[in-house]
Structures are given as structure tokens and as C-alpha cells.
Amino acid sequence: MMQINSSKLYVLMFVASAMALPTFATEQFIWPNNTKAAISLSYDDALNSQLDNAIPALNSLNLKGSFYLTLNSPTVDERLEEWRKAAKQGHELGNHSINHACSGSLPGRDWVASHNDLDNKTFKEIIQEIKTANSFLKAIDGESIRTFTVPCTDQQVENKNYVHALKDTFVGIKSQVGNIPENINAFDVMDAPVWAPTGNSGAELIAYAKQAVTHGTIANFTFHGIGGDHLSVSTKAHQELLSYLADNQDIYWVDTYRNISLHIKQHSLHK
């Protein structure tokens, strides 16, 4: 029988124990297709210019967006079949509430109608509205898994955070205006920061996307009007961003926020 001295035996035992260590110690978060960053192209408020300009531009380059519908928007009623078609094309129809209630007591909120003032709502009322919106959306697209964008980023009702109470209702929530995340494993898909461009150039939109590559994380765009409506960016600037993303699909994974949230939840080292 081969003899092994005690020092060699110790080395062998150390190597064996090291090989048995959990592999997560050396794992790294990976985006699909080994891309460098994720891009979420979102569009709030259910606007005509999104159907007229944004969706055709996305479709022409086979890119997918998330459209957060405010269900009392006339565009939902008048162009319902077009929204249903967009969902069939792979775009996400997200929840942006029924009435888009915002806090009228905050600065610059003179436009908030008293009947739709979040300060006048009850906690149960706003929770019921958001969940009812999900039911309406399911009637449009048949989907059960959904994400939410908080109207005006206002979250307090009766001195309680109503968004926290909805975390079992959605797989992802865009909740605040903020910077590009610097660490994907510290990024919370249920409390995601966004940028809402208004009047920005294509170069500025592209620069924002590039920040996500620097950190290997995600750029959350929240558009409103595209070449029209309110808080608008031009069709030219929007097209420049889309063309850049389409030309660099080895760098950017562009998908719905629903799919991005599901991927992060599945693969994050700190779920």
C-alpha cells in the first residue's frame, strides 16, 4: 500500500475541501447572450404618439418596449385593438393605474384634480384601483405576470407606502427618478430608478444607455410622448437611440421590463 505522510495528506484534504466549496463564490451575473447591459424602453400614459410613432419604430427594428397604460386614457378606449395588437407583437402592457392619481400638495401640482388627488385617497382605495387595473389589462392581453410604474413616483397614502403593499402583485416596479445602478446585484427590480427624457437629443439618449454598460447594469428609459403629446422627445431623437441599440445588440439586451425583471430575479446573486 502506498504511504502518504501527514503533510501531504493535509494538502490533499485542503484541496478536496476547496473543490467542495459552493460555486456561487466565483459566479458572476450574466445578461442574455453575454451582453453588457440591459435596456428597458418604457412609455407611460397610453398616448396616441406611442401607437403612431413609437411602436412602428420599435417594430421596424424588432425591439420590444413596455407600455404603461393609464386605463382611463381615451386612447385605451378608442384604440383598444391597437394596444391588443402591440401585446401580440411582444410588447408589454404594464400597469400605470386607472386614474393616474398624484399628490396635489407637492410643488407644481396645480394640475391635479381634487377628485384624483392621492392625498384624498384611502389606502384600500388605491390598492383596489391598481389591482383592478391588472384585471382590465389581462382582459386586453391575457397576461398574468406584469410590472408597474408608479404615477408621478408618489407613494404615500394615509402616511403609508402603498407601493410596498403591491410587491406580491408585480414582478417589477419602476418607482423613482434616479441614477443608473452601479451594481446589478444590489439593484432591486421592485424599486427601480428611471429617467424620463423630455426634449433630449439622440446623442443624450445614447449617452445614458452607455452609462449602463460602464457598470454592467440597466438603463430604464421612461418616455411619454414621441413626436407629440406631452413630455415629448422628437421622433428623430427616439429613432437615433433605437438605431444605435439595434446596431449594438452584442452589447445591449433590449427587452420588456417584465422579461428583464424575471431574468434578474432568476440570476441575481442576491435575490
MINU-31234 format. One record per residue (C-alpha): residue number from 1; z, y, x. Coordinates in steps of 0.001 Angstrom, whole numbers. Each point is the difference from the previous one (the first is absolute). Example, Ala and Ser with C-alpha at 12.3 -4.5 7.8 and 13.67 -1.06 7.14 Angstrom:
BEGIN
{i: 1; w: 7800; v: -4500; u: 12300} $
{i: 2; w: -660; v: 3440; u: 1370} $
END
This chain:
BEGIN
{i: 1; w: 0; v: 0; u: 0} $
{i: 2; w: -914; v: 3497; u: 1273} $
{i: 3; w: 3078; v: 2031; u: 939} $
{i: 4; w: 237; v: 3706; u: -1006} $
{i: 5; w: 2609; v: 2109; u: 1709} $
{i: 6; w: 2188; v: 2333; u: -2050} $
{i: 7; w: -1818; v: 3226; u: 990} $
{i: 8; w: -3370; v: -1381; u: -1025} $
{i: 9; w: 1475; v: -1281; u: -3241} $
{i: 10; w: 1336; v: 3474; u: -782} $
{i: 11; w: -3441; v: 1519; u: 563} $
{i: 12; w: -1643; v: -2567; u: -2253} $
{i: 13; w: 2570; v: 621; u: -2747} $
{i: 14; w: -520; v: 3774; u: 257} $
{i: 15; w: -3782; v: -310; u: -288} $
{i: 16; w: 316; v: -2342; u: -2971} $
{i: 17; w: 2366; v: 2343; u: -1812} $
{i: 18; w: -2246; v: 2988; u: 688} $
{i: 19; w: -2973; v: -1878; u: -1457} $
{i: 20; w: 2034; v: -643; u: -3129} $
{i: 21; w: 729; v: 3696; u: -616} $
{i: 22; w: -1452; v: 1442; u: -3253} $
{i: 23; w: -3543; v: 1209; u: 539} $
{i: 24; w: 588; v: 3273; u: -1884} $
{i: 25; w: 1494; v: 1483; u: 3158} $
{i: 26; w: -3470; v: 421; u: 1438} $
{i: 27; w: -2005; v: 462; u: -3210} $
{i: 28; w: -1814; v: 3213; u: -731} $
{i: 29; w: -1110; v: 1412; u: -3318} $
{i: 30; w: -3754; v: -491; u: -436} $
{i: 31; w: -2330; v: 1762; u: -2419} $
{i: 32; w: -2842; v: -2055; u: -1529} $
{i: 33; w: -2913; v: -694; u: 2349} $
{i: 34; w: 2081; v: 1368; u: 2900} $
{i: 35; w: -642; v: 3572; u: -1086} $
{i: 36; w: 2181; v: 2758; u: 1418} $
{i: 37; w: 1174; v: 1796; u: -3158} $
{i: 38; w: -134; v: -116; u: -3793} $
{i: 39; w: -1475; v: 2720; u: -2182} $
{i: 40; w: 949; v: 479; u: -3634} $
{i: 41; w: -2413; v: 2251; u: -1883} $
{i: 42; w: 1795; v: 1028; u: -3183} $
{i: 43; w: -1015; v: 2313; u: -2812} $
{i: 44; w: 2508; v: 1429; u: -2498} $
{i: 45; w: -140; v: 1239; u: -3597} $
{i: 46; w: -3092; v: -1791; u: -1410} $
{i: 47; w: -2559; v: 2779; u: 529} $
{i: 48; w: -3677; v: 233; u: -921} $
{i: 49; w: -999; v: 826; u: 3580} $
{i: 50; w: 1497; v: -3295; u: 1143} $
{i: 51; w: -2279; v: -1954; u: -2311} $
{i: 52; w: -2974; v: 2266; u: 718} $
{i: 53; w: 378; v: 423; u: 3755} $
{i: 54; w: 2727; v: -2102; u: 1623} $
{i: 55; w: -767; v: -3437; u: -1419} $
{i: 56; w: -3779; v: 154; u: 636} $
{i: 57; w: 694; v: 1124; u: 3582} $
{i: 58; w: 2465; v: -2851; u: 550} $
{i: 59; w: -2342; v: -2557; u: -1548} $
{i: 60; w: -2934; v: 1102; u: 2135} $
{i: 61; w: 1986; v: -996; u: 3109} $
{i: 62; w: 1841; v: -2969; u: -1544} $
{i: 63; w: 3393; v: 1684; u: 410} $
{i: 64; w: 2862; v: -481; u: -2463} $
{i: 65; w: 2319; v: 2688; u: -1344} $
{i: 66; w: 3112; v: 263; u: -2160} $
{i: 67; w: -282; v: 2174; u: -3093} $
{i: 68; w: 3357; v: 1031; u: -1430} $
{i: 69; w: -620; v: 690; u: -3659} $
{i: 70; w: 1982; v: 2483; u: -2040} $
{i: 71; w: -590; v: -1745; u: -3297} $
{i: 72; w: 90; v: 3063; u: -2243} $
{i: 73; w: -2930; v: 1473; u: 1934} $
{i: 74; w: -3010; v: 507; u: -2297} $
{i: 75; w: -2092; v: -1701; u: 2668} $
{i: 76; w: 1788; v: -3296; u: -623} $
{i: 77; w: -802; v: 80; u: -3712} $
{i: 78; w: -3513; v: 1404; u: 287} $
{i: 79; w: -1151; v: -2114; u: 2948} $
{i: 80; w: 2100; v: -3128; u: -371} $
{i: 81; w: -2850; v: -2435; u: 638} $
{i: 82; w: -783; v: 1737; u: 3284} $
{i: 83; w: 3577; v: -491; u: 1181} $
{i: 84; w: -187; v: -3640; u: -1065} $
{i: 85; w: -3242; v: -358; u: 1958} $
{i: 86; w: 1629; v: 1551; u: 3067} $
{i: 87; w: 2748; v: -2625; u: -155} $
{i: 88; w: -2613; v: -2772; u: -209} $
{i: 89; w: -1635; v: 1481; u: 3106} $
{i: 90; w: 3226; v: -594; u: 1925} $
{i: 91; w: 1675; v: 3382; u: -274} $
{i: 92; w: 3654; v: 132; u: -954} $
{i: 93; w: 1206; v: 1707; u: -3155} $
{i: 94; w: 3486; v: 1174; u: 904} $
{i: 95; w: 2821; v: 1373; u: -2110} $
{i: 96; w: 472; v: 3786; u: -27} $
{i: 97; w: 2005; v: -24; u: -3254} $
{i: 98; w: -1191; v: 902; u: -3481} $
{i: 99; w: 865; v: 3703; u: -124} $
{i: 100; w: 455; v: 1032; u: 3661} $
{i: 101; w: 3438; v: 1537; u: -544} $
{i: 102; w: 1185; v: 2293; u: 2820} $
{i: 103; w: 3151; v: 2021; u: 595} $
{i: 104; w: -498; v: 3479; u: -1466} $
{i: 105; w: 3025; v: 1434; u: 1802} $
{i: 106; w: -1580; v: -224; u: 3441} $
{i: 107; w: -1820; v: 2981; u: 1576} $
{i: 108; w: -3597; v: 496; u: -1133} $
{i: 109; w: 364; v: -2196; u: -3049} $
{i: 110; w: -725; v: 2580; u: -2692} $
{i: 111; w: -2856; v: -2202; u: -1152} $
{i: 112; w: 2326; v: -2833; u: -1107} $
{i: 113; w: 185; v: -127; u: -3813} $
{i: 114; w: 3494; v: -209; u: -1436} $
{i: 115; w: -786; v: -3204; u: -1895} $
{i: 116; w: -1161; v: -1611; u: 3248} $
{i: 117; w: 2737; v: 1309; u: 2275} $
{i: 118; w: 1652; v: -2785; u: 1959} $
{i: 119; w: 3226; v: 2001; u: -122} $
{i: 120; w: 43; v: -524; u: -3770} $
{i: 121; w: -663; v: -3748; u: 117} $
{i: 122; w: 2570; v: -2767; u: -165} $
{i: 123; w: 124; v: -2734; u: 2618} $
{i: 124; w: -828; v: -2716; u: -2526} $
{i: 125; w: -2864; v: 2061; u: -1406} $
{i: 126; w: -1823; v: 409; u: 3320} $
{i: 127; w: 496; v: -3654; u: 961} $
{i: 128; w: -1421; v: -1063; u: -3359} $
{i: 129; w: -2987; v: 2311; u: 432} $
{i: 130; w: -894; v: -1408; u: 3429} $
{i: 131; w: 310; v: -3596; u: -1158} $
{i: 132; w: -2048; v: 734; u: -3117} $
{i: 133; w: -2680; v: 1485; u: 2232} $
{i: 134; w: -197; v: -3350; u: 1777} $
{i: 135; w: -666; v: -1704; u: -3333} $
{i: 136; w: -2833; v: 2417; u: -782} $
{i: 137; w: -1490; v: -493; u: 3453} $
{i: 138; w: 103; v: -3774; u: -392} $
{i: 139; w: -1964; v: 405; u: -3226} $
{i: 140; w: -2671; v: 1794; u: 2033} $
{i: 141; w: -270; v: -2205; u: 3081} $
{i: 142; w: 1956; v: -3197; u: -741} $
{i: 143; w: 2115; v: 392; u: 3136} $
{i: 144; w: 3740; v: -645; u: 208} $
{i: 145; w: 667; v: 1022; u: 3614} $
{i: 146; w: -63; v: 3767; u: 387} $
{i: 147; w: 1077; v: 2994; u: 2083} $
{i: 148; w: 1354; v: 3392; u: -1062} $
{i: 149; w: -363; v: 3589; u: 1153} $
{i: 150; w: 2876; v: 2276; u: -1018} $
{i: 151; w: -1229; v: 3086; u: -1921} $
{i: 152; w: 719; v: 3125; u: 2069} $
{i: 153; w: 2229; v: -2256; u: 2198} $
{i: 154; w: 2891; v: 975; u: -2354} $
{i: 155; w: 2482; v: -2853; u: -282} $
{i: 156; w: 3247; v: 1295; u: -1525} $
{i: 157; w: 835; v: -484; u: -3676} $
{i: 158; w: 3543; v: 473; u: -1272} $
{i: 159; w: 1098; v: 251; u: 3648} $
{i: 160; w: -1333; v: -3476; u: 708} $
{i: 161; w: -3076; v: -1136; u: 1930} $
{i: 162; w: -2229; v: -1654; u: -2587} $
{i: 163; w: -2477; v: -1211; u: 2638} $
{i: 164; w: 2648; v: -2227; u: 1584} $
{i: 165; w: 415; v: -1697; u: -3363} $
{i: 166; w: -3698; v: -948; u: -26} $
{i: 167; w: -125; v: -1933; u: 3256} $
{i: 168; w: -222; v: -3339; u: -1785} $
{i: 169; w: -2845; v: 1320; u: -2173} $
{i: 170; w: -2460; v: 766; u: 2809} $
{i: 171; w: -1087; v: -1432; u: 3352} $
{i: 172; w: -466; v: 3453; u: 1507} $
{i: 173; w: 1031; v: 3572; u: -775} $
{i: 174; w: -1381; v: 3244; u: 1426} $
{i: 175; w: 2960; v: 2289; u: -387} $
{i: 176; w: -8; v: 2939; u: 2398} $
{i: 177; w: -2023; v: 2415; u: 2087} $
{i: 178; w: 528; v: -893; u: 3634} $
{i: 179; w: -1367; v: -849; u: 3412} $
{i: 180; w: -1878; v: -3051; u: 1228} $
{i: 181; w: 2520; v: -2816; u: 608} $
{i: 182; w: 649; v: -594; u: 3682} $
{i: 183; w: 1143; v: -3627; u: -317} $
{i: 184; w: -1553; v: -2389; u: -2485} $
{i: 185; w: 3055; v: -2271; u: 9} $
{i: 186; w: 2156; v: 2928; u: -1114} $
{i: 187; w: -2495; v: 1071; u: -2669} $
{i: 188; w: 1165; v: -550; u: -3575} $
{i: 189; w: -2906; v: -677; u: -2365} $
{i: 190; w: 2350; v: 952; u: -2864} $
{i: 191; w: 636; v: 3489; u: 1387} $
{i: 192; w: -3300; v: 926; u: 1577} $
{i: 193; w: -846; v: 3490; u: 1301} $
{i: 194; w: -3377; v: 1498; u: -917} $
{i: 195; w: -2210; v: 2950; u: 820} $
{i: 196; w: -1734; v: 1813; u: -2869} $
{i: 197; w: -2976; v: 1875; u: 1511} $
{i: 198; w: -1219; v: 3153; u: -1712} $
{i: 199; w: -3049; v: 1808; u: 1354} $
{i: 200; w: 153; v: -1837; u: 3317} $
{i: 201; w: -3069; v: -684; u: 2109} $
{i: 202; w: -1406; v: -3403; u: 810} $
{i: 203; w: 1156; v: 437; u: 3596} $
{i: 204; w: 3561; v: 607; u: -1177} $
{i: 205; w: -64; v: -3078; u: -2213} $
{i: 206; w: -1296; v: -2127; u: 2870} $
{i: 207; w: 2640; v: 1389; u: 2358} $
{i: 208; w: 2683; v: -1134; u: -2421} $
{i: 209; w: -1432; v: -3524; u: -52} $
{i: 210; w: -7; v: -59; u: 3804} $
{i: 211; w: 3754; v: 700; u: 50} $
{i: 212; w: 575; v: -3357; u: -1657} $
{i: 213; w: -1883; v: -1735; u: 2824} $
{i: 214; w: 2262; v: 1663; u: 2566} $
{i: 215; w: 3009; v: -1705; u: -1565} $
{i: 216; w: -1734; v: -3110; u: -1363} $
{i: 217; w: 1230; v: 845; u: -3479} $
{i: 218; w: -1467; v: 1453; u: -3209} $
{i: 219; w: -1547; v: 3224; u: -1269} $
{i: 220; w: 686; v: 594; u: -3691} $
{i: 221; w: -2479; v: 2498; u: -1447} $
{i: 222; w: 749; v: 1322; u: -3480} $
{i: 223; w: -3047; v: 1846; u: -1299} $
{i: 224; w: -370; v: 1751; u: -3329} $
{i: 225; w: -3318; v: 1672; u: -778} $
{i: 226; w: -3060; v: -963; u: 2045} $
{i: 227; w: -2530; v: 2802; u: -237} $
{i: 228; w: 1633; v: 1347; u: -3174} $
{i: 229; w: 3123; v: 19; u: -2164} $
{i: 230; w: 3295; v: 1064; u: 1616} $
{i: 231; w: 1462; v: -289; u: 3524} $
{i: 232; w: -3504; v: -864; u: 1068} $
{i: 233; w: -1727; v: -919; u: 3220} $
{i: 234; w: -3760; v: 337; u: 271} $
{i: 235; w: -2320; v: -2937; u: -463} $
{i: 236; w: -1277; v: 733; u: 3517} $
{i: 237; w: 3432; v: -307; u: 1614} $
{i: 238; w: 792; v: -3110; u: -2031} $
{i: 239; w: -3314; v: -1601; u: 949} $
{i: 240; w: 530; v: 777; u: 3687} $
{i: 241; w: 3328; v: -1845; u: -96} $
{i: 242; w: -1455; v: -2993; u: -1829} $
{i: 243; w: -2970; v: -231; u: 2343} $
{i: 244; w: 2286; v: 128; u: 3020} $
{i: 245; w: 2192; v: -2782; u: -1393} $
{i: 246; w: -2993; v: -2144; u: -911} $
{i: 247; w: -1436; v: 437; u: 3499} $
{i: 248; w: 3285; v: -1081; u: 1588} $
{i: 249; w: 1053; v: -3037; u: -1989} $
{i: 250; w: 1031; v: -1716; u: 3219} $
{i: 251; w: 2724; v: 2671; u: 287} $
{i: 252; w: 965; v: 732; u: -3619} $
{i: 253; w: 909; v: -2336; u: -2843} $
{i: 254; w: -817; v: 1951; u: -3160} $
{i: 255; w: 1347; v: -1575; u: -3158} $
{i: 256; w: 1968; v: 647; u: -3171} $
{i: 257; w: 3649; v: 862; u: 389} $
{i: 258; w: 788; v: -3127; u: -2008} $
{i: 259; w: -1674; v: -2231; u: 2590} $
{i: 260; w: 1468; v: 1956; u: 2895} $
{i: 261; w: 3503; v: -247; u: -1469} $
{i: 262; w: -328; v: -3749; u: -551} $
{i: 263; w: -1193; v: -491; u: 3582} $
{i: 264; w: 2870; v: 2015; u: 1448} $
{i: 265; w: 2569; v: -1801; u: -2145} $
{i: 266; w: -1358; v: -3346; u: 1202} $
{i: 267; w: -369; v: 811; u: 3693} $
{i: 268; w: 2581; v: 2656; u: 892} $
{i: 269; w: 2632; v: -1171; u: 2485} $
{i: 270; w: 2635; v: 1856; u: -2023} $
{i: 271; w: -821; v: -826; u: -3625} $
END
